[in-house]
Amino acid sequence: MLGIDPGLTRCGYAAIEARGPSSAHALSLGVIRTPATDPLPKRLADLRVELAGLIDEFRPHVVAVEQVFFQTNVRTAMSVGQASGLALAEAWACGCDVVQYTPNQVKGAVAGWGAADKAQVQKMVQVRLGLTYLPRPADAADAAALALCHLAVAPLRRSVNKALAAGRS
């Protein structure tokens, strides 16, 4: 699976392999960067190419993207929204299941508390993935946390979807 912490200047990603909610390990953690001095269309095109490359390399079944929930800075919200839209569209176009989680959902699933700070999330990502180092930068750790959140939530999601489908029959 692939976790994406969307951003136009820094877009975190984490390719995670899992055999279940408690057996995950990182294949790759990193950040895609685009220079703020480049024109917006070029930055978006560069980000799309990088995202497509990650999907092609890791062939995830699921891509988990942070849902833009609230931003106080409108400019930041716009660029995060643009990057998020690219990630969602590219993953869908490549045939991946696409899910979104809010920051509070991710923090709750990974750290056990929806108001956990970045350091707590990084530490829990380190522990849950069995890393010998604290995952950095924070954007990459956040992307890994998104993937781990989905691993924790996916079994319940499947059960709910089956129940809903059975209710329609």
C-alpha positions as a printed Julia matrix, in Angstrom:
169×3 Matrix{Float64}:
   0.0    0.0     0.0
   1.01   3.6    -0.52
   0.43   6.45    1.91
   0.48  10.02    0.57
   0.76  13.16    2.72
  -0.1   15.67   -0.01
   1.72  18.93   -0.49
   2.98  20.89   -3.44
   6.36  21.89   -2.0
   6.78  18.66    0.0
   4.64  15.6    -0.7
   5.37  12.74    1.69
   5.05   9.14    0.58
   5.43   5.73    2.17
   5.28   2.37    0.46
   4.33  -0.21    3.07
   4.06  -3.97    2.75
   1.76  -5.72    5.19
   0.48  -9.2     5.87
  -1.99  -7.85    8.42
  -2.59  -4.89   10.75
   0.32  -5.82   13.02
   2.9   -7.01   10.47
   3.94  -4.06    8.35
   7.32  -2.96    7.12
   8.47   0.01    5.08
   9.62  -0.54    1.53
  10.32   3.15    0.97
   9.76   6.45    2.8
  10.46   9.84    1.32
   9.38  13.22    0.09
   8.73  14.52   -3.41
   9.81  18.16   -3.63
   8.92  20.81   -6.18
  10.65  24.2    -6.21
   8.41  27.08   -5.16
  10.08  29.18   -7.86
   8.73  26.97  -10.68
   5.39  27.86  -12.31
   2.39  26.1   -10.77
   1.54  24.0   -13.88
   5.13  22.67  -14.01
   5.1   21.83  -10.31
   1.81  19.95  -10.68
   3.08  18.11  -13.77
   6.32  17.16  -11.99
   4.38  15.93   -8.95
   2.05  13.86  -11.16
   5.02  12.21  -12.89
   6.61  11.36   -9.53
   3.36   9.97   -8.12
   2.82   7.87  -11.25
   6.37   6.57  -10.9
   5.77   5.51   -7.29
   2.56   3.73   -8.23
   4.31   2.01  -11.14
   7.27   0.98   -8.96
   5.37  -0.33   -5.93
   2.07  -1.43   -7.55
  -0.07  -0.73   -4.48
  -3.57  -2.15   -4.21
  -4.57   0.76   -1.98
  -3.47   4.38   -1.83
  -4.3    6.27    1.38
  -4.29  10.06    1.06
  -4.66  12.6     3.83
  -7.97  14.37    3.56
  -7.67  18.13    3.56
  -9.84  18.87    6.54
  -8.96  22.37    7.72
  -6.26  24.92    7.02
  -6.03  28.43    8.44
  -3.81  29.58    5.56
  -5.86  29.69    2.33
  -2.76  29.58    0.12
  -1.51  26.42    1.86
  -4.97  24.86    1.68
  -5.11  25.47   -2.08
  -1.72  23.9    -2.77
  -2.43  20.92   -0.5
  -5.8   20.51   -2.2
  -4.2   20.55   -5.64
  -1.6   17.95   -4.62
  -4.29  15.84   -2.97
  -6.45  15.93   -6.1
  -3.51  14.82   -8.21
  -2.76  11.91   -5.88
  -6.41  10.8    -5.79
  -6.83  11.0    -9.56
  -3.52   9.31  -10.39
  -4.14   6.44   -7.98
  -7.67   5.92   -9.32
  -6.51   6.08  -12.94
  -3.92   3.38  -12.16
  -6.62   1.07  -10.79
  -5.86   1.45   -7.09
  -8.46   1.55   -4.36
  -8.31   5.06   -2.92
  -9.12   5.99    0.67
  -8.86   9.22    2.62
  -8.38   9.86    6.32
  -8.36  13.07    8.32
  -5.31  13.93   10.42
  -7.27  13.16   13.62
  -8.3    9.73   12.3
  -4.66   8.96   11.47
  -3.37  10.13   14.85
  -6.06   8.14   16.65
  -5.33   4.93   14.74
  -1.54   5.18   14.97
  -0.85   6.91   18.29
  -4.1    6.12   20.11
  -5.03   9.78   20.52
  -6.47  12.13   17.89
  -4.55  15.1    19.27
  -1.11  13.43   19.26
   1.72  15.7    18.18
   4.12  15.09   15.27
   6.82  13.64   17.54
   4.38  11.1    19.01
   3.22  10.06   15.54
   6.82   9.71   14.33
   7.69   7.56   17.34
   4.69   5.28   16.84
   5.47   4.93   13.12
   9.01   3.94   14.09
   7.72   1.33   16.56
   4.95  -0.05   14.32
   7.28  -0.42   11.33
  10.18  -1.76   13.41
  12.51   0.99   12.23
  15.84   1.55   13.97
  15.55   5.29   13.3
  12.94   7.96   13.73
  11.31   8.43   10.3
  12.14  11.84    8.84
  11.15  14.21    7.46
   7.77  14.56    9.14
   6.0   14.44    5.76
   7.32  10.91    5.13
   6.37   9.82    8.67
   2.87  11.26    8.13
   2.55   9.3     4.88
   3.57   6.11    6.71
   1.03   6.91    9.42
  -1.68   7.16    6.74
  -0.79   3.7     5.46
  -0.75   2.3     9.01
  -4.11   3.94    9.72
  -5.61   2.17    6.73
  -4.18  -1.16    7.86
  -5.87  -0.67   11.23
  -9.2    0.46    9.77
  -9.44  -1.79    6.67
 -10.85  -4.91    8.4
 -13.68  -2.89    9.96
 -14.28  -1.1     6.66
 -14.65  -4.45    4.86
 -17.1   -5.71    7.49
 -19.23  -2.59    7.24
 -19.26  -2.73    3.43
 -20.32  -6.41    3.51
 -23.08  -5.64    5.99
 -24.33  -2.76    3.88
 -24.27  -4.9     0.74
 -26.16  -7.71    2.5
 -28.78  -5.21    3.7
 -29.47  -4.14    0.12
 -30.15  -7.71   -1.04
